[in-house]
């Protein structure tokens, strides 16, 4: 699994990653990797699409920085 370059829009980035159809994913976001917790939950139960899945982070608009982490839900 690998994150792809986000698509930038005026109302927040579209975070994209390589995915498997039917697999369920979660997405987390951080703004300061020196703080604890580094990441907070952003979205869960994202059903994977064939090849690539994306999530539009409408709360990610602004100066950032924003760091993302995607994982496979169990």
C-alpha positions as CSV (number, residue, x, y, z in Angstrom):
1,X,0.0,0.0,0.0
2,X,1.2,3.5,-0.8
3,X,-0.1,7.0,-0.6
4,X,-0.2,8.9,-3.9
5,X,0.3,12.6,-4.5
6,X,-2.8,14.4,-3.2
7,X,-5.0,16.3,-5.6
8,X,-5.1,19.9,-4.5
9,X,-8.4,21.9,-4.6
10,X,-9.5,25.1,-3.0
11,X,-11.7,23.3,-0.4
12,X,-9.1,20.8,0.7
13,X,-6.9,18.0,-0.7
14,X,-8.1,14.7,-2.0
15,X,-5.9,12.1,-0.4
16,X,-5.4,9.0,-2.6
17,X,-3.8,5.6,-2.1
18,X,-3.3,2.3,-3.9
19,X,-6.2,0.0,-2.8
20,X,-8.0,-3.2,-3.2
21,X,-11.6,-3.4,-4.1
22,X,-13.8,-4.3,-1.2
23,X,-11.0,-3.9,1.5
24,X,-11.9,-1.4,4.2
25,X,-9.5,1.4,5.1
26,X,-9.1,4.2,7.7
27,X,-7.5,7.6,7.3
28,X,-5.7,9.7,9.9
29,X,-4.3,13.2,9.8
30,X,-1.7,15.1,11.8
31,X,-0.5,18.7,11.8
32,X,2.6,18.4,14.0
33,X,4.5,15.1,14.1
34,X,6.3,16.3,17.3
35,X,3.1,16.3,19.3
36,X,1.2,13.4,20.8
37,X,-0.9,12.0,19.4
38,X,0.8,12.4,16.1
39,X,-2.3,11.4,14.1
40,X,-6.0,11.7,14.9
41,X,-8.8,9.7,13.1
42,X,-10.2,11.5,10.1
43,X,-12.3,8.8,8.4
44,X,-13.1,5.1,8.9
45,X,-14.9,2.4,7.0
46,X,-13.7,3.7,3.7
47,X,-14.5,0.9,1.2
48,X,-11.6,0.4,-1.3
49,X,-12.0,0.8,-5.0
50,X,-10.1,-1.1,-7.7
51,X,-6.6,0.3,-7.9
52,X,-7.0,3.7,-6.2
53,X,-9.2,5.1,-3.4
54,X,-9.5,8.7,-2.4
55,X,-10.9,10.8,0.4
56,X,-11.7,14.5,0.1
57,X,-10.5,16.2,3.3
58,X,-12.7,19.3,3.3
59,X,-11.3,20.3,6.7
60,X,-7.7,20.2,5.3
61,X,-8.0,23.6,3.6
62,X,-5.5,26.2,4.8
63,X,-1.8,26.6,5.2
64,X,-1.1,23.2,6.9
65,X,1.1,21.4,7.1
66,X,-1.0,18.2,7.0
67,X,0.3,14.7,7.3
68,X,-1.8,11.7,6.4
69,X,-1.7,8.0,7.3
70,X,-3.9,5.3,5.8
71,X,-4.4,1.8,7.2
72,X,-6.3,-1.4,6.6
73,X,-9.2,-1.8,9.0
74,X,-9.5,-5.2,10.6
